[in-house]
């Protein structure tokens, strides 16, 4: 499916760039979807990614192959000032989020930018910045099962904050909770 919020057909069915969905959440909700291409622009919502989905940002809106996209030049922003931007819930390692800037998340509790619960998504070519949550401003990984193992490839995690329940940081960049053990880290760059 194709998503393009600028100059898109309001009645689009996502079948091509000319008939692209205007909202990413419509493409995610569509049945039998496995791959979604998202054109440059800003998309605001709470994005709940299903297992096995391949979601790619960084398109100008005319490409016919994945290799033609330029995710740096065609910045594709996901944001949610009212909560977590992206949520993965028990997704497989076949799940891919690639080529997005994830910003302005403002979660009351866990994971301002990304909340990963028991999932193993592949997150590539993403910038996770300027998100806030009580714990895990940029990313909160909660792994209660041994197979939960997210992978980050060529990502930048910067400028996120997590004031914690009383004082001090609770994982401004990344907060990991696994098998009853807590791990917190500040801003990091992962290659």
C-alpha positions as a Markdown table, in Angstrom:
| # | Residue | x | y | z |
|---|---|---|---|---|
| 1 | Unk | 0.0 | 0.0 | 0.0 |
| 2 | Unk | 1.0 | 3.6 | -0.6 |
| 3 | Unk | 0.6 | 6.6 | 1.8 |
| 4 | Unk | 0.9 | 10.2 | 0.8 |
| 5 | Unk | -0.6 | 13.0 | 2.9 |
| 6 | Unk | 0.2 | 15.8 | 0.4 |
| 7 | Unk | -2.0 | 16.1 | -2.6 |
| 8 | Unk | -3.4 | 12.6 | -2.1 |
| 9 | Unk | -6.8 | 11.4 | -3.3 |
| 10 | Unk | -9.1 | 11.7 | -0.2 |
| 11 | Unk | -10.9 | 8.5 | -1.4 |
| 12 | Unk | -7.7 | 6.7 | -2.2 |
| 13 | Unk | -7.5 | 2.9 | -1.6 |
| 14 | Unk | -3.7 | 2.8 | -1.3 |
| 15 | Unk | -3.2 | 0.8 | -4.5 |
| 16 | Unk | -0.6 | 3.2 | -6.0 |
| 17 | Unk | 0.8 | 6.7 | -5.5 |
| 18 | Unk | -2.1 | 8.4 | -7.3 |
| 19 | Unk | -4.6 | 6.6 | -5.1 |
| 20 | Unk | -2.5 | 6.6 | -1.9 |
| 21 | Unk | -4.1 | 6.7 | 1.5 |
| 22 | Unk | -3.8 | 10.1 | 3.2 |
| 23 | Unk | -3.2 | 8.5 | 6.6 |
| 24 | Unk | -0.7 | 5.9 | 7.6 |
| 25 | Unk | -3.1 | 4.4 | 10.2 |
| 26 | Unk | -5.6 | 3.6 | 7.4 |
| 27 | Unk | -2.9 | 1.6 | 5.6 |
| 28 | Unk | -1.9 | -0.2 | 8.8 |
| 29 | Unk | -5.6 | -1.1 | 9.5 |
| 30 | Unk | -6.2 | -2.4 | 6.0 |
| 31 | Unk | -6.5 | -6.2 | 5.9 |
| 32 | Unk | -3.8 | -8.4 | 4.3 |
| 33 | Unk | -1.3 | -5.6 | 4.2 |
| 34 | Unk | 2.3 | -6.6 | 4.4 |
| 35 | Unk | 4.3 | -3.7 | 2.9 |
| 36 | Unk | 3.6 | 0.0 | 3.1 |
| 37 | Unk | 5.5 | 2.9 | 1.4 |
| 38 | Unk | 5.1 | 6.3 | 2.9 |
| 39 | Unk | 5.9 | 9.6 | 1.1 |
| 40 | Unk | 7.6 | 12.5 | 2.8 |
| 41 | Unk | 5.5 | 14.6 | 5.1 |
| 42 | Unk | 4.3 | 14.6 | 8.7 |
| 43 | Unk | 1.9 | 12.0 | 10.0 |
| 44 | Unk | 0.4 | 12.5 | 13.4 |
| 45 | Unk | -1.2 | 9.6 | 15.3 |
| 46 | Unk | -0.6 | 6.7 | 17.6 |
| 47 | Unk | 0.8 | 4.1 | 15.2 |
| 48 | Unk | 0.3 | 0.5 | 16.3 |
| 49 | Unk | 2.4 | -1.7 | 14.0 |
| 50 | Unk | 1.2 | -5.3 | 13.4 |
| 51 | Unk | 3.5 | -8.3 | 13.3 |
| 52 | Unk | 5.1 | -9.0 | 9.9 |
| 53 | Unk | 4.5 | -5.5 | 8.5 |
| 54 | Unk | 7.3 | -3.8 | 6.4 |
| 55 | Unk | 6.8 | 0.0 | 6.6 |
| 56 | Unk | 9.2 | 2.2 | 4.7 |
| 57 | Unk | 9.4 | 6.0 | 4.7 |
| 58 | Unk | 11.5 | 8.4 | 2.6 |
| 59 | Unk | 9.6 | 8.4 | -0.7 |
| 60 | Unk | 9.0 | 11.5 | -2.9 |
| 61 | Unk | 5.8 | 9.8 | -4.1 |
| 62 | Unk | 6.8 | 8.7 | -7.6 |
| 63 | Unk | 9.1 | 5.7 | -7.0 |
| 64 | Unk | 8.4 | 2.3 | -8.4 |
| 65 | Unk | 11.2 | 0.4 | -6.5 |
| 66 | Unk | 12.3 | 0.5 | -2.9 |
| 67 | Unk | 15.9 | 1.3 | -4.1 |
| 68 | Unk | 14.8 | 4.6 | -5.6 |
| 69 | Unk | 13.8 | 6.2 | -2.2 |
| 70 | Unk | 15.9 | 8.7 | -0.4 |
| 71 | Unk | 14.9 | 8.6 | 3.3 |
| 72 | Unk | 17.3 | 11.5 | 4.2 |
| 73 | Unk | 16.1 | 13.9 | 1.4 |
| 74 | Unk | 12.5 | 12.9 | 1.8 |
| 75 | Unk | 12.0 | 13.2 | 5.5 |
| 76 | Unk | 9.0 | 11.2 | 6.7 |
| 77 | Unk | 8.0 | 12.2 | 10.2 |
| 78 | Unk | 5.8 | 10.3 | 12.6 |
| 79 | Unk | 4.7 | 12.2 | 15.7 |
| 80 | Unk | 2.1 | 12.1 | 18.5 |
| 81 | Unk | 2.1 | 14.9 | 21.0 |
| 82 | Unk | -0.7 | 13.1 | 22.9 |
| 83 | Unk | 1.1 | 9.8 | 23.6 |
| 84 | Unk | 3.5 | 7.2 | 22.3 |
| 85 | Unk | 4.3 | 7.6 | 18.6 |
| 86 | Unk | 5.0 | 3.9 | 17.6 |
| 87 | Unk | 3.9 | 0.8 | 19.5 |
| 88 | Unk | 5.0 | -2.8 | 18.8 |
| 89 | Unk | 3.2 | -5.5 | 20.7 |
| 90 | Unk | 4.6 | -9.0 | 20.5 |
| 91 | Unk | 5.8 | -8.5 | 16.9 |
| 92 | Unk | 8.1 | -11.0 | 15.1 |
| 93 | Unk | 11.6 | -10.2 | 13.7 |
| 94 | Unk | 9.9 | -10.1 | 10.3 |
| 95 | Unk | 8.5 | -6.7 | 11.3 |
| 96 | Unk | 10.3 | -3.7 | 9.8 |
| 97 | Unk | 10.1 | 0.1 | 10.4 |
| 98 | Unk | 12.6 | 1.8 | 8.1 |
| 99 | Unk | 13.3 | 5.5 | 7.1 |
| 100 | Unk | 11.4 | 7.6 | 9.6 |
| 101 | Unk | 11.9 | 10.5 | 12.0 |
| 102 | Unk | 10.0 | 9.6 | 15.2 |
| 103 | Unk | 9.5 | 12.7 | 17.2 |
| 104 | Unk | 7.3 | 14.8 | 19.6 |
| 105 | Unk | 6.0 | 11.7 | 21.4 |
| 106 | Unk | 4.6 | 12.6 | 24.8 |
| 107 | Unk | 3.7 | 9.5 | 26.8 |
| 108 | Unk | 2.4 | 9.8 | 30.3 |
| 109 | Unk | 4.2 | 6.6 | 31.4 |
| 110 | Unk | 6.4 | 4.4 | 29.1 |
| 111 | Unk | 7.9 | 5.0 | 25.7 |
| 112 | Unk | 7.5 | 8.5 | 24.2 |
| 113 | Unk | 8.9 | 7.6 | 20.8 |
| 114 | Unk | 8.7 | 3.9 | 20.7 |
| 115 | Unk | 7.1 | 1.4 | 23.0 |
| 116 | Unk | 8.2 | -2.2 | 22.3 |
| 117 | Unk | 6.4 | -4.8 | 24.4 |
| 118 | Unk | 7.7 | -8.3 | 24.0 |
| 119 | Unk | 8.6 | -7.7 | 20.3 |
| 120 | Unk | 11.6 | -8.2 | 18.0 |
| 121 | Unk | 11.1 | -5.6 | 15.3 |
| 122 | Unk | 13.8 | -4.4 | 13.0 |
| 123 | Unk | 14.1 | -0.6 | 13.2 |
| 124 | Unk | 16.5 | 0.8 | 10.5 |
| 125 | Unk | 17.5 | 4.3 | 9.2 |
| 126 | Unk | 15.4 | 6.0 | 11.9 |
| 127 | Unk | 15.9 | 9.2 | 13.9 |
| 128 | Unk | 14.2 | 9.0 | 17.3 |
| 129 | Unk | 14.4 | 12.5 | 18.8 |
| 130 | Unk | 12.6 | 15.0 | 21.0 |
| 131 | Unk | 10.3 | 12.5 | 22.7 |
| 132 | Unk | 9.3 | 12.5 | 26.4 |
| 133 | Unk | 7.9 | 9.9 | 28.7 |
| 134 | Unk | 8.1 | 9.2 | 32.4 |
| 135 | Unk | 10.3 | 6.2 | 31.6 |
| 136 | Unk | 12.1 | 5.6 | 28.3 |
| 137 | Unk | 11.7 | 9.0 | 26.6 |
| 138 | Unk | 13.0 | 7.8 | 23.2 |
| 139 | Unk | 12.4 | 4.0 | 23.5 |
| 140 | Unk | 11.0 | 1.7 | 26.1 |
| 141 | Unk | 11.7 | -2.0 | 25.6 |
| 142 | Unk | 9.7 | -4.3 | 27.8 |
| 143 | Unk | 10.8 | -7.9 | 27.4 |
| 144 | Unk | 8.9 | -10.4 | 29.6 |
| 145 | Unk | 9.7 | -13.3 | 27.2 |
| 146 | Unk | 13.1 | -14.5 | 26.2 |
| 147 | Unk | 12.5 | -14.1 | 22.5 |
| 148 | Unk | 11.9 | -10.4 | 22.6 |
| 149 | Unk | 14.9 | -8.9 | 20.8 |
| 150 | Unk | 14.5 | -5.6 | 18.9 |
| 151 | Unk | 17.3 | -4.7 | 16.4 |
| 152 | Unk | 18.4 | -1.1 | 15.6 |
| 153 | Unk | 20.3 | -0.5 | 12.4 |
| 154 | Unk | 21.8 | 2.9 | 11.4 |
| 155 | Unk | 19.6 | 4.8 | 13.9 |
| 156 | Unk | 20.2 | 8.0 | 15.9 |
| 157 | Unk | 18.5 | 8.4 | 19.3 |
| 158 | Unk | 18.9 | 12.0 | 20.5 |
| 159 | Unk | 17.3 | 14.8 | 22.5 |
| 160 | Unk | 14.8 | 12.6 | 24.3 |
| 161 | Unk | 13.9 | 13.0 | 28.0 |
| 162 | Unk | 12.5 | 10.9 | 30.8 |
| 163 | Unk | 12.1 | 12.8 | 34.1 |
| 164 | Unk | 11.2 | 9.6 | 36.1 |
| 165 | Unk | 8.6 | 9.2 | 38.8 |
| 166 | Unk | 10.3 | 11.5 | 41.4 |
| 167 | Unk | 13.6 | 12.9 | 40.1 |
| 168 | Unk | 16.4 | 11.9 | 37.9 |
| 169 | Unk | 16.4 | 10.3 | 34.5 |
| 170 | Unk | 14.7 | 7.0 | 33.8 |
| 171 | Unk | 16.2 | 6.2 | 30.4 |
| 172 | Unk | 16.1 | 9.4 | 28.4 |
| 173 | Unk | 17.3 | 7.6 | 25.2 |
| 174 | Unk | 16.5 | 4.0 | 25.9 |
| 175 | Unk | 15.0 | 2.2 | 28.9 |
| 176 | Unk | 15.2 | -1.6 | 28.8 |
| 177 | Unk | 13.2 | -3.9 | 31.2 |
| 178 | Unk | 13.9 | -7.6 | 30.8 |
| 179 | Unk | 13.1 | -10.5 | 33.1 |
| 180 | Unk | 12.8 | -8.3 | 36.1 |
| 181 | Unk | 16.1 | -6.5 | 35.4 |
| 182 | Unk | 16.1 | -2.8 | 34.7 |
| 183 | Unk | 18.6 | -1.1 | 32.3 |
| 184 | Unk | 18.6 | 2.6 | 31.4 |
| 185 | Unk | 20.8 | 4.6 | 29.0 |
| 186 | Unk | 21.0 | 8.2 | 27.9 |
| 187 | Unk | 21.2 | 9.4 | 24.3 |
| 188 | Unk | 23.1 | 7.0 | 22.0 |
| 189 | Unk | 23.9 | 6.6 | 18.3 |
| 190 | Unk | 23.7 | 3.1 | 17.0 |
| 191 | Unk | 25.3 | 2.2 | 13.7 |
